[in-house]
Amino acid sequence: MYKYVIRRALLAVPVLLLSSLIVFGLMRVMPGDALTALMAESGNIGEKELAKVRKDLRLDLPYHEQYLLWLWQMVSLSPGDSLFTGEPIAVSLRKAIPVTLELTALAMILGLAIAVPIGVLSATRQDKPSDYAGRMVAVTGLSFPDFWLGTLVITFAAIWFQWIPPIGYTSFWDSPWRNLQQFLLPAAVLGFRLSAATMRMTRSTVLEVLREDYVRTAWAKGLGGRLVVYKHALKNALIPVVTVVGGQLGVLLAGAVVVETIFALPGMGRLTVEAIIYRDYPVVQTNVMLVAATLVTLNLLVDLTYAWLDPRIRYR
């Protein structure tokens, strides 16, 4: 197990390096730069002032030197300051990460709470009205994009109930009720997409496991239906479901960019969007690399979960 983890960690290095090259290159080929945004905010700046600012921000260095300098900052865990606001990126991340973590965690809980029971219900009542209803919900969730569903939800909430989520962010420890008001709708929008894919996979795998000989034997011995389904069938059906959920974590993080912007949540997604608008290279690059490292780690954890679900799986 330890050798497998070390090997996966070493394999993650070239993945992260490639990710860093891609995001660094994409930011440099975009039209304009951070100085363009600064000039728009500050008014006209002379050539001398512009050259001084460019030198102070080290934007006058060749691209390979800028890349190596930024790579060293990432390795030393000191990503530097924002080019636009001058605020240390670490400070911005300390403000934004808790928002995104809470949003994705709540979306994951809501998505799984919807997907697994409905998926099991559809499998145990195959081709019955409840099965068709569950499949319709799954197809609907896969068909609605996050930006459209988020806009629809917040519009209908304002029209029908004359209510919109409070703007900004309030910590759960400061005001649990206000925090729930801020996160419930955006988490439901994100969780709905997750629940759709997970629901379909849960139904398919549970159906497959219910046809296995050991399940039929358990029923033949007179065990109760719920005991057979949830203790014997569901655990063995969860490995493909865990794979789907692990893949959907990337979708959740990508969806958070849109949802945080729509619902005005000051998380990493909104921070990244604003940094892209202002060509704030260090902030965008740091956020993307942080997400890439998170996804690599989550994929490793998903693989290790297989061994817990199925003791026959061993990693060497």
C-alpha positions in Angstrom: 0.0 0.0 0.0 2.8 2.5 0.9 4.7 1.7 -2.2 1.6 2.3 -4.3 0.9 5.7 -2.6 4.5 6.8 -3.2 4.4 5.7 -6.8 1.2 7.6 -7.4 2.7 10.7 -5.7 5.7 10.5 -8.0 3.5 10.1 -11.1 1.6 13.2 -10.0 4.7 15.4 -10.5 4.7 15.3 -14.3 0.9 15.8 -14.3 1.3 19.0 -12.2 4.2 20.2 -14.2 2.2 19.8 -17.5 -0.7 21.6 -15.8 1.5 24.5 -14.8 2.9 24.8 -18.3 -0.6 24.8 -19.8 -2.0 27.5 -17.5 1.1 29.6 -17.7 1.1 29.5 -21.5 -2.7 30.2 -21.8 -2.4 33.2 -19.6 0.4 34.7 -21.8 -1.5 34.2 -25.1 -4.6 36.0 -23.8 -4.9 39.5 -25.3 -3.8 42.3 -22.9 -2.1 41.9 -19.5 -2.3 43.0 -15.9 -1.0 46.4 -16.8 -3.8 47.0 -19.2 -6.3 46.6 -16.3 -4.1 48.8 -14.1 -4.0 51.5 -16.7 -7.8 51.4 -17.0 -8.2 51.8 -13.3 -5.5 54.5 -12.8 -6.1 56.5 -15.9 -3.3 57.3 -18.4 0.2 56.2 -17.3 3.3 57.5 -19.0 5.8 55.2 -20.7 8.4 55.6 -17.9 5.8 54.8 -15.2 4.6 51.9 -17.3 8.1 50.5 -17.7 8.8 50.9 -14.0 5.6 49.1 -13.0 6.4 46.3 -15.5 9.9 45.9 -14.0 8.5 46.0 -10.4 6.1 43.3 -11.3 8.8 41.3 -13.1 6.7 41.2 -16.3 9.8 42.4 -18.3 11.6 39.1 -17.8 11.6 36.5 -20.6 8.8 34.0 -20.3 11.0 31.1 -19.3 12.4 33.1 -16.4 8.9 34.2 -15.3 7.8 30.5 -15.4 10.8 29.3 -13.3 10.3 32.2 -10.9 6.6 31.3 -10.4 7.4 27.6 -10.2 9.8 28.3 -7.4 7.2 30.3 -5.6 4.7 27.5 -5.8 7.3 24.9 -4.6 8.3 27.2 -1.7 4.5 27.7 -0.8 4.8 31.5 -1.2 2.8 32.3 -4.3 3.4 36.0 -4.0 1.0 38.9 -4.3 -1.9 39.8 -6.6 -0.7 42.0 -9.5 -4.0 44.0 -9.4 -4.8 44.4 -5.7 -1.4 43.9 -4.2 -2.9 41.6 -1.6 -0.9 38.4 -0.8 -2.4 35.5 -2.6 -2.2 33.4 0.5 -4.5 35.9 2.3 -7.0 35.8 -0.6 -7.0 32.0 -0.5 -7.6 31.9 3.2 -10.8 33.9 2.6 -11.9 32.0 -0.5 -11.1 28.3 0.2 -13.6 27.9 3.2 -16.4 29.2 1.0 -15.7 26.8 -1.9 -15.1 23.8 0.5 -18.4 24.4 2.3 -20.2 24.8 -1.0 -18.8 21.6 -2.6 -19.2 19.6 0.7 -22.8 20.6 1.0 -23.4 19.9 -2.7 -21.8 16.5 -2.3 -24.0 15.6 0.8 -27.2 16.8 -0.9 -26.3 15.0 -4.2 -25.5 11.7 -2.5 -28.5 11.9 -0.2 -30.7 12.2 -3.3 -28.8 9.8 -5.7 -28.2 6.7 -3.6 -31.7 6.1 -2.2 -33.4 6.9 -5.5 -30.9 4.8 -7.4 -31.6 1.8 -5.1 -35.3 2.4 -5.3 -35.2 2.4 -9.1 -33.2 -0.8 -9.2 -35.4 -2.7 -6.7 -38.6 -1.5 -8.6 -37.4 -1.9 -12.1 -39.8 -0.7 -14.9 -42.3 0.5 -12.3 -43.6 4.1 -12.0 -41.0 4.9 -9.3 -38.2 3.7 -11.6 -39.4 5.8 -14.5 -39.7 8.9 -12.2 -36.1 8.4 -10.9 -34.8 7.9 -14.4 -36.6 11.1 -15.5 -35.0 13.0 -12.6 -31.5 11.7 -13.6 -31.9 12.7 -17.3 -33.2 16.1 -16.3 -30.2 16.7 -14.0 -27.8 15.7 -16.8 -29.5 17.9 -19.3 -29.6 21.2 -17.3 -26.3 23.2 -17.3 -25.4 24.8 -14.0 -25.5 28.4 -15.3 -29.0 27.9 -16.6 -30.3 26.1 -13.6 -28.7 28.6 -11.2 -30.2 31.5 -13.0 -33.6 29.8 -13.2 -33.6 29.0 -9.5 -32.7 32.4 -8.3 -35.1 34.1 -10.7 -38.1 31.9 -9.7 -37.2 32.3 -6.0 -37.3 36.1 -6.4 -40.6 36.1 -8.5 -42.6 33.4 -6.7 -41.4 33.9 -3.1 -39.9 37.5 -3.2 -36.7 36.1 -1.7 -33.1 35.9 -2.9 -30.2 34.5 -0.9 -28.3 37.0 1.2 -25.3 38.5 -0.6 -21.8 37.8 0.6 -20.6 35.2 3.0 -21.3 34.7 6.7 -19.5 32.0 8.6 -21.5 29.1 9.9 -20.1 29.8 13.4 -21.2 33.4 13.3 -24.8 32.8 12.0 -25.8 29.3 11.1 -29.2 30.3 9.7 -27.8 33.1 7.5 -25.0 30.7 6.3 -27.6 28.1 5.4 -29.6 30.7 3.5 -26.5 31.7 1.5 -25.5 28.1 0.6 -28.7 26.0 0.3 -29.7 27.1 -3.2 -26.2 27.1 -4.8 -25.4 23.7 -3.1 -28.7 22.3 -4.4 -27.9 23.5 -8.0 -24.5 21.8 -7.8 -25.7 18.7 -6.0 -28.5 18.2 -8.6 -26.0 17.6 -11.4 -23.9 15.3 -9.2 -27.0 13.3 -8.1 -28.1 12.7 -11.7 -24.9 10.9 -12.8 -24.6 9.1 -9.5 -28.2 8.0 -9.5 -27.9 6.3 -12.9 -24.7 4.5 -11.9 -26.2 3.4 -8.6 -29.3 2.0 -10.4 -27.2 0.1 -13.0 -24.7 -1.4 -10.5 -27.4 -2.4 -8.0 -29.4 -4.1 -10.8 -26.3 -6.0 -11.8 -25.5 -7.1 -8.2 -29.0 -8.2 -7.5 -28.7 -10.8 -10.2 -25.7 -12.4 -8.6 -25.9 -15.9 -7.1 -25.0 -14.8 -3.5 -27.9 -12.3 -3.5 -30.4 -14.9 -4.7 -29.0 -17.2 -2.0 -29.5 -14.6 0.7 -33.1 -14.2 -0.4 -33.6 -17.9 -0.6 -32.5 -18.2 3.1 -35.3 -15.8 4.0 -33.4 -12.7 4.8 -35.4 -9.4 4.7 -35.4 -7.4 1.5 -33.8 -4.3 3.0 -31.1 -6.3 4.7 -30.2 -8.0 1.4 -30.2 -4.8 -0.6 -28.4 -2.5 1.8 -26.0 -4.9 3.5 -25.1 -7.4 0.8 -25.9 -5.8 -2.5 -25.2 -2.0 -2.1 -21.7 -2.3 -0.7 -20.6 -4.4 -3.6 -22.3 -2.1 -6.0 -20.5 1.0 -4.7 -17.2 0.7 -6.4 -18.3 2.0 -9.8 -20.4 4.6 -7.9 -17.3 5.8 -6.0 -15.5 6.1 -9.4 -18.3 8.3 -10.7 -18.4 10.4 -7.6 -14.6 10.9 -7.7 -14.9 12.1 -11.3 -17.8 14.3 -10.4 -15.6 16.2 -7.9 -13.9 17.9 -10.7 -17.3 18.8 -12.2 -18.3 20.2 -8.8 -15.1 22.4 -8.6 -15.7 23.6 -12.2 -19.4 24.2 -11.5 -18.4 26.2 -8.4 -16.9 28.8 -10.7 -20.3 29.5 -12.3 -22.5 29.0 -9.3 -20.3 31.3 -7.0 -20.5 34.0 -9.7 -24.3 33.7 -10.0 -25.0 33.6 -6.3 -22.2 36.2 -5.4 -20.3 33.8 -3.1 -16.7 35.0 -2.6 -15.1 31.6 -3.2 -12.2 30.4 -5.3 -14.4 30.2 -8.4 -15.4 33.9 -8.2 -11.8 34.8 -7.3 -10.5 33.0 -10.4 -13.1 34.7 -12.7 -12.2 38.1 -11.4 -8.5 37.4 -11.7 -9.0 36.3 -15.4 -10.8 39.5 -16.2 -8.0 41.6 -14.7 -5.3 39.3 -16.2 -4.0 38.7 -12.7 -1.5 36.0 -13.7 -0.3 34.8 -10.3 -3.8 34.5 -8.8 -5.1 32.5 -11.8 -2.1 30.2 -12.0 -2.1 29.6 -8.2 -5.8 28.8 -8.2 -5.6 26.4 -11.1 -2.6 24.6 -9.7 -4.3 24.3 -6.3 -7.4 22.7 -8.0 -5.1 20.4 -10.1 -3.3 19.2 -6.9 -6.7 18.7 -5.2 -8.0 16.6 -8.0 -4.9 14.4 -8.1 -5.2 13.8 -4.4 -8.9 13.0 -4.6 -8.3 10.5 -7.4 -5.7 8.8 -5.1 -8.2 8.7 -2.2 -10.9 7.2 -4.5 -8.5 4.5 -5.6 -7.7 3.7 -1.9 -11.4 3.6 -1.1 -11.8 0.6 -3.5 -9.7 -1.6 -1.1 -12.0 -0.7 1.8 -15.2 -1.5 -0.2 -13.8 -4.8 -1.6 -11.1 -6.6 0.6 -10.1 -8.6 -2.5 -8.5 -5.5 -3.9 -4.8 -5.1 -3.0 -2.3 -2.5 -4.1 1.3 -3.3 -4.5 
